[in-house]
């Protein structure tokens, strides 16, 4: 009998130890993004900062595993993984997000924001928060914040583009959402949707003549190797959303949720700061890589806007209605004090 009791005590102790060990095991957070594993890449620098921040604040309770360079798939595949819960966190650009949650395409409206200060204020304010909450309810993906990956500019390998008329005849790569096709078509170029991982090869092989991206991505993917001209028209801010599977987030403790919120804020600021610095020095940086930088005058920028904005707005309203475009208009007016 004594031996039986002893065995039961030992078994109980082992079970308790096992339960304690299981409880102590960290939650794994797979974090996906598409830029290279290099500290000069804003996304990766921000991801590493998030990893260090969150693991420190949770005392190792969350194990952040960063997967750069599209290791877990392209933007659409990462979003699918976020919905399924096989990927806990991802930083994905607006094109694939718009393909999954159409109202996000309102941010593809060209030539809206005057500068980074305006763009950040609008997205950090009620407009952005309402858009993110609506997306969470519709998709099960929680958006914490957005960092702009720079202002998007047109590049090509054929000729200088200083006005819309110069776009004629160019095959231009766009992101894989229909709204981006509508941006390029009114300008006279031929749009061709190509996923991000396939873009360098498409440029190298001449499948497309050009593309549109911010300085960060032009550098990160070495697109300058296959593109001679860059036109600094700044048509759209390239938004990258910091997203998490909502079920995973809701399963965290209150302390862990607070830590995630704080660490995303740190990552966002790093990401924005790095891309803003690159945009501010675009001419020096890109000419240093051998590109011919084509200035776009205010008059010609007005021409780009006059051609592209009405067509894109009409398409967006046709897809999602006029609620979100009107909300965006109102947010911009409020910022300007109109």
N, C-alpha and C positions, 0 to 999 in steps of 0.2 A: 504493500500500500504506500509505504514511504517513497519507494522507488517510482511508483506511478505518479505521486504528487510532484516529486522532483522532476520527472520528465515533463509533466504538464507545465511546471514553472519555466523550465528551459524552453519548451515550445512557445509558451506565451511571450517570453522575453525575445525569442527570435522573431516572432510575428510582429511584436511591437517595434523591434529594430528595423524590420523590413518596411513596416508602415511608415516609420520615421524617415527612412531613406527615400521612400517613394515621395513623401511629402516634400522632402528637401531637394528633390531633383528639380533643376531649373526648367522653366518654360522655354522652349526653343522658339525663337522668332527669326524666321527666314526673311531677309530683307533684300529685295531685288531692284536693280537699276541697270541702265544700259550703257553708261559711260565706262571708260577704261579704268583699271585699278591703278590709278595714278593720282597723287596728291594735287596735281595741277588741274584735275577734273573736278569741277565744283560739286557734282553729285557724289563723287567718291569721298572727297574731303568731308562733305557733310555727313555721309553715311558712317564714316569712321568716328566722327565726333559723336554722332548719335549712339553708336555702339559703346564707346567709352563712357559716355554720360549715363546711359540707361543701366549698363551693367554695374557701374559704380553706385548709382542711386538705389538700385534694388539689391545691393550686396550679392550680386551673382544670381539673384532669383530669376532673372531673365537672361538667357543666352542668345545674344544677337549674332546671327551668322549672315554676313554680307556677301551677296552674289552679284558682282559687277559684270559689265560687258555682255549683257543679255544671256548670261549663263542659264537662266531659268526660262528663257524664251523672249520673244518680242513683246511689245507693249500689250497687244491683245491677249497673248497667252498669260502674261503676268496678271492682267485684270481677271481673266478666267480663274487663275489660281487663287486670287484674292477672294473671289466669290465662293469658290469651293472650300477655301480654308487650307489648301495645300501650301500656299504662300501667305504668310501673315502680314507682311508689309511690302509695299512697293512704291517707287517714285516713277511715275509714268507721265509722258507728255500728253498734251491735250488732244492730239489727233485720235489715238486709240480710245481715250476716255469718251470722246464725242461719239464714237462708233457704238459704244456700250450704253451711254447715257446721253441722249441727243441734246438736252438743254445745255450741256457743257459747250456745245458748238457756238453758243452766243459769243464766246470769247474769241472766236475767229473773225469777228467783225473787224475789218481792216481800218487802220489809221484813226483809231479812237483816242488813245492816250497821248498826252503831250510829253510825258517823261515817266521815269520809274516812280517818282514820288506819287504821282497821280494813280498810276496802275496799282501800286502796293496799297495805297489808302482805300481804293475801291474794293480790292479783293480781301483786305483785312477787316472791312466794315460789314454792315448789315447785308449788303448785296451778296458778298462772298459767303458769309455764314449761312444765309438762307439757301443759296444754291447747293452748298455742301450738305446741308441737312436734308434737302429734297433728294439728293443723290443717294444718301445713306438709306433713306426709307425705300427707295426704288430698287436699289441694287444690293444692299447688305454690305456696302463698302463705306467705311468712314473716312472722310477727307478732313485732315487736321488743318492743312494750310497749303498754299502754293508758293513756290519760288519761281520767279521768271528765269528762264534759261537764256535770257538775252532777247534783244529785239531781232526779229527775223528780217533778213535781207536777201535779195536775189543774187545768185552767182551763176556764171555760165562759162563755157569754154570757147565761145564763138566770137562775141563782139561786145563792145561797151554798151550798157543799157542806162541811159540817162533820162528817158521818157517812156511812156507807155508804147509809143510807136516803135521803139527799138525792140520790144518783146516779140514782134511778129516773126513767126517761123521757128521759134525756139521750142524744143521739147523740154518741158520743165517738170522735174520730179516734185510731187507733193505728198503729204502724209496720207495715210490710208483711211480717210473719211471724206465723204462726198463734198462737204463744205469747202474743202481746200481746192477741189476741182473748180468750184464756182468762183474762187478768188482769182485764179489764173486765167480762166477762159475769157473774161471781159477785157483782159489786157492784151489779148491777141496771141498768146503762147498756147502750146498744146500740152495740157496737164497729163501727167502719168503717175498714178499712185504707186509708190514703192516702199515696202517696209524698211525701217531704219537699218537693220543689219545688212540689207542687200544694197544699200545706197552707194557705198564706195565702189563696189564692183560695177554697178550700173553706170556710174560716171566714167570709170576707167575703160569700160567696153563700148562706150558711146551709145548705150541704150537710151540715155537721156543726155541733153546738152547742159542742163543746169539744174539747180535746186534752190530751196530757200530755207535758211537757217540762221541762227545767231552766231556770233563770233565763237562762242564756247564750243559748239558742235563742229564748226568748220575746223577748229584746231584739234579737237578731241579725236575726230575721225580722219584727220589729215586730208580733208576734202580739197584743200588748196593745191594738192598735188595734181588734181585733175581739173581744176577750175582756174581760169586765167583772170576773169573779171568779177568784181563784187560791186554791186550798186547799193549804197547805203540809204535805202528808201525807208527802212524801219516800219514795214507795213503792219506787223502783228507782234505783240509780246508772246513769247513762247513759254506758255505756262507748264510747269511740272508739278503735279499734285503729290503730296505726301499722304499716302492712303494705307488703311489697315482693314483687315477682315473684322467686321463689327462684332461678330460673335467672339472672336479672340479677345478683342478689347473689353467687351462686357464681362468676360470671364476673369479679368484681372482684378486684383484687390484695389481698393481706393488709393492706397499708397502707390501701387504700380501704375495706375492710370495717371495719377498726378505726375509721376516721373516721366511717363511717355509724353505727356503734354509739354512738359518743360524741355525735354530733350529734342522734341520736334522743333520747338521754337528756336533752340540753339542751332540746329541743323539748317533751318530755313534762313536764318540770318547769315550764316556762313555762305550758303549757296547763293543768296541774292547779292551779297557783297562781292563775291568773286566774279560773277557774271557782269555786274554793273561796272566793275573796274575794267573788264575786257571790252565792254561796249564803249566806254569812254575813250579807250585807246585803240579803237578799231582800225583807224587808218594806219597808225604806226605798226600795230601787230600784223595786220594782213599784208601790208606792203612789204614788211620784213620777211614774209613767207613767199614773196615773189608775185603776189597778186596785184593787178592793176585796180586801184580803188577809184570808182567812178562816183563823183559827187552828184547828188540829186538836189536840185534847187527847190526852194519852197514853192515856186510856180509849178514845177514839174511834179512835185509831191501832191499838189492840189489836183493835177490831172490824173495821177494814179488813183487818188481817193475818189474823184468824180466817176471814174470808170468802174472801179472795183466795189466800192461800198454799197451802192444801191442793189447791185446784182446779188451780193452776198447776203445783204439784209433780207431781200425778197425770198431767197432760198431758205434762210434760217426761219423766217416767219412761217413759210410754207411747211416746214418740218416740225416746228415746236410751238407755233402760235406766237403772239406778240407780247405775252406776259414778261418773259425774261429780257427780250430786247428793250422793252419799255423800262423795266427795272434798272437795266444797265444805263440807259440814257439818263434816268433820274439820278442815279448815283454819281454820274459824271457831272451833271448840272449842280448837284449839291456840293461836290468838291470845289467846283469853280465859283460857287456862291451865286449862281444864276437863279 
